[in-house]
Amino acid sequence: MHWFLAAYMWLYIHRPFEVWPWLTELRIERVFMLVTIAVWAVSQQKSWTRNRLNTAFACFFLVAIACWLASPYPE
């Protein structure tokens, strides 16, 4: 999985579609990230990291939703 993410970062930094303009239509970065997400989804080595940040992010998400619902400008 690390190799997929490293290759995506290389694509993002190197930007081969600027060197070869015909690659622009293929959208290599999007396709590569979709493949990476698919590989991660079927991977058996996933696990949930338990730490205090998970609770903090959940609380932040809930507060943001509550503020959005209480706002006079919901859009």
PALUMGU-785341 format. One record per atom (N, C-alpha, C): residue number from 1; atom name; x, z, y. Coordinates in steps of 0.2 Angstrom, whole numbers. Example, Ala and Ser with C-alpha at 12.3 -4.5 7.8 and 13.67 -1.06 7.14 Angstrom:
2
[1, "N", [66, 39, -28]]
[1, "CA", [62, 39, -22]]
[1, "C", [66, 39, -16]]
[2, "N", [64, 35, -11]]
[2, "CA", [68, 36, -5]]
[2, "C", [64, 39, 0]]
% end
This chain:
75
[1, "N", [4, 0, -6]]
[1, "CA", [0, 0, 0]]
[1, "C", [4, 0, 6]]
[2, "N", [10, 4, 6]]
[2, "CA", [14, 4, 12]]
[2, "C", [17, -3, 13]]
[3, "N", [18, -7, 8]]
[3, "CA", [21, -14, 9]]
[3, "C", [16, -18, 13]]
[4, "N", [9, -17, 11]]
[4, "CA", [4, -21, 14]]
[4, "C", [4, -20, 22]]
[5, "N", [4, -13, 23]]
[5, "CA", [4, -11, 30]]
[5, "C", [10, -13, 34]]
[6, "N", [16, -13, 31]]
[6, "CA", [22, -15, 34]]
[6, "C", [22, -23, 35]]
[7, "N", [19, -27, 31]]
[7, "CA", [19, -34, 32]]
[7, "C", [14, -35, 37]]
[8, "N", [8, -31, 38]]
[8, "CA", [4, -32, 43]]
[8, "C", [7, -31, 50]]
[9, "N", [11, -26, 50]]
[9, "CA", [14, -24, 56]]
[9, "C", [19, -30, 58]]
[10, "N", [23, -33, 53]]
[10, "CA", [27, -38, 54]]
[10, "C", [23, -44, 57]]
[11, "N", [17, -46, 55]]
[11, "CA", [13, -51, 57]]
[11, "C", [11, -50, 64]]
[12, "N", [9, -43, 66]]
[12, "CA", [7, -42, 72]]
[12, "C", [13, -42, 77]]
[13, "N", [19, -40, 76]]
[13, "CA", [24, -41, 80]]
[13, "C", [27, -48, 81]]
[14, "N", [28, -51, 75]]
[14, "CA", [31, -58, 75]]
[14, "C", [27, -63, 78]]
[15, "N", [20, -63, 76]]
[15, "CA", [15, -67, 79]]
[15, "C", [17, -75, 77]]
[16, "N", [17, -76, 71]]
[16, "CA", [19, -83, 69]]
[16, "C", [15, -89, 71]]
[17, "N", [9, -87, 73]]
[17, "CA", [4, -92, 76]]
[17, "C", [6, -95, 83]]
[18, "N", [11, -91, 86]]
[18, "CA", [14, -93, 92]]
[18, "C", [19, -98, 91]]
[19, "N", [23, -98, 85]]
[19, "CA", [28, -102, 84]]
[19, "C", [25, -109, 81]]
[20, "N", [20, -108, 76]]
[20, "CA", [17, -114, 73]]
[20, "C", [9, -113, 76]]
[21, "N", [7, -117, 81]]
[21, "CA", [1, -117, 83]]
[21, "C", [-5, -118, 78]]
[22, "N", [-4, -122, 73]]
[22, "CA", [-9, -124, 69]]
[22, "C", [-11, -118, 65]]
[23, "N", [-7, -112, 65]]
[23, "CA", [-9, -106, 61]]
[23, "C", [-15, -102, 65]]
[24, "N", [-16, -104, 71]]
[24, "CA", [-20, -100, 75]]
[24, "C", [-27, -101, 72]]
[25, "N", [-29, -106, 70]]
[25, "CA", [-36, -107, 67]]
[25, "C", [-37, -103, 60]]
[26, "N", [-32, -101, 57]]
[26, "CA", [-32, -98, 51]]
[26, "C", [-33, -90, 52]]
[27, "N", [-32, -88, 57]]
[27, "CA", [-32, -80, 59]]
[27, "C", [-29, -76, 53]]
[28, "N", [-23, -77, 52]]
[28, "CA", [-19, -74, 47]]
[28, "C", [-20, -66, 47]]
[29, "N", [-19, -64, 53]]
[29, "CA", [-19, -56, 54]]
[29, "C", [-26, -53, 51]]
[30, "N", [-31, -56, 53]]
[30, "CA", [-38, -54, 51]]
[30, "C", [-38, -54, 43]]
[31, "N", [-37, -60, 41]]
[31, "CA", [-37, -61, 33]]
[31, "C", [-33, -56, 30]]
[32, "N", [-27, -55, 32]]
[32, "CA", [-22, -51, 29]]
[32, "C", [-25, -44, 29]]
[33, "N", [-27, -41, 35]]
[33, "CA", [-30, -35, 35]]
[33, "C", [-36, -34, 31]]
[34, "N", [-40, -39, 30]]
[34, "CA", [-46, -39, 25]]
[34, "C", [-44, -38, 18]]
[35, "N", [-38, -42, 16]]
[35, "CA", [-36, -41, 10]]
[35, "C", [-33, -34, 9]]
[36, "N", [-29, -31, 14]]
[36, "CA", [-27, -25, 13]]
[36, "C", [-32, -19, 12]]
[37, "N", [-37, -20, 16]]
[37, "CA", [-43, -15, 15]]
[37, "C", [-46, -16, 8]]
[38, "N", [-47, -22, 6]]
[38, "CA", [-49, -23, -1]]
[38, "C", [-45, -20, -6]]
[39, "N", [-38, -21, -6]]
[39, "CA", [-34, -18, -10]]
[39, "C", [-34, -10, -10]]
[40, "N", [-35, -7, -4]]
[40, "CA", [-35, 0, -3]]
[40, "C", [-42, 2, -7]]
[41, "N", [-47, -2, -6]]
[41, "CA", [-54, 0, -8]]
[41, "C", [-54, 1, -16]]
[42, "N", [-50, -3, -19]]
[42, "CA", [-50, -3, -27]]
[42, "C", [-44, 1, -30]]
[43, "N", [-40, 3, -25]]
[43, "CA", [-34, 7, -27]]
[43, "C", [-37, 14, -30]]
[44, "N", [-33, 16, -36]]
[44, "CA", [-35, 22, -39]]
[44, "C", [-31, 28, -36]]
[45, "N", [-27, 27, -31]]
[45, "CA", [-22, 33, -29]]
[45, "C", [-25, 35, -22]]
[46, "N", [-31, 35, -21]]
[46, "CA", [-34, 38, -15]]
[46, "C", [-35, 45, -16]]
[47, "N", [-34, 49, -10]]
[47, "CA", [-36, 56, -10]]
[47, "C", [-37, 58, -3]]
[48, "N", [-41, 64, -3]]
[48, "CA", [-43, 66, 4]]
[48, "C", [-38, 72, 6]]
[49, "N", [-35, 71, 11]]
[49, "CA", [-30, 75, 14]]
[49, "C", [-34, 81, 17]]
[50, "N", [-32, 87, 15]]
[50, "CA", [-36, 93, 18]]
[50, "C", [-32, 96, 23]]
[51, "N", [-34, 96, 29]]
[51, "CA", [-31, 100, 34]]
[51, "C", [-35, 101, 40]]
[52, "N", [-33, 105, 45]]
[52, "CA", [-38, 107, 50]]
[52, "C", [-40, 101, 55]]
[53, "N", [-36, 96, 55]]
[53, "CA", [-38, 90, 59]]
[53, "C", [-44, 87, 57]]
[54, "N", [-46, 87, 50]]
[54, "CA", [-52, 84, 48]]
[54, "C", [-58, 88, 51]]
[55, "N", [-58, 94, 52]]
[55, "CA", [-63, 98, 55]]
[55, "C", [-63, 97, 62]]
[56, "N", [-58, 96, 65]]
[56, "CA", [-58, 95, 73]]
[56, "C", [-61, 88, 74]]
[57, "N", [-59, 83, 70]]
[57, "CA", [-62, 76, 71]]
[57, "C", [-69, 76, 70]]
[58, "N", [-72, 80, 65]]
[58, "CA", [-79, 80, 63]]
[58, "C", [-82, 83, 69]]
[59, "N", [-80, 89, 72]]
[59, "CA", [-83, 92, 77]]
[59, "C", [-83, 87, 84]]
[60, "N", [-77, 84, 85]]
[60, "CA", [-77, 79, 90]]
[60, "C", [-82, 74, 90]]
[61, "N", [-83, 71, 84]]
[61, "CA", [-88, 66, 83]]
[61, "C", [-95, 69, 84]]
[62, "N", [-96, 75, 81]]
[62, "CA", [-103, 77, 82]]
[62, "C", [-105, 79, 90]]
[63, "N", [-100, 81, 93]]
[63, "CA", [-100, 83, 101]]
[63, "C", [-101, 76, 104]]
[64, "N", [-98, 71, 103]]
[64, "CA", [-99, 65, 106]]
[64, "C", [-106, 62, 105]]
[65, "N", [-108, 62, 99]]
[65, "CA", [-115, 60, 97]]
[65, "C", [-120, 64, 101]]
[66, "N", [-119, 71, 101]]
[66, "CA", [-124, 75, 105]]
[66, "C", [-124, 73, 113]]
[67, "N", [-118, 72, 115]]
[67, "CA", [-118, 70, 122]]
[67, "C", [-121, 64, 124]]
[68, "N", [-120, 59, 119]]
[68, "CA", [-123, 52, 120]]
[68, "C", [-131, 53, 120]]
[69, "N", [-133, 57, 115]]
[69, "CA", [-141, 58, 115]]
[69, "C", [-144, 62, 121]]
[70, "N", [-140, 67, 123]]
[70, "CA", [-142, 71, 129]]
[70, "C", [-141, 67, 136]]
[71, "N", [-137, 61, 136]]
[71, "CA", [-136, 58, 142]]
[71, "C", [-142, 54, 145]]
[72, "N", [-143, 54, 152]]
[72, "CA", [-148, 50, 155]]
[72, "C", [-147, 43, 155]]
[73, "N", [-141, 41, 153]]
[73, "CA", [-139, 34, 152]]
[73, "C", [-137, 32, 145]]
[74, "N", [-141, 32, 141]]
[74, "CA", [-140, 31, 134]]
[74, "C", [-136, 24, 132]]
[75, "N", [-137, 19, 136]]
[75, "CA", [-134, 13, 135]]
[75, "C", [-127, 13, 137]]
% end
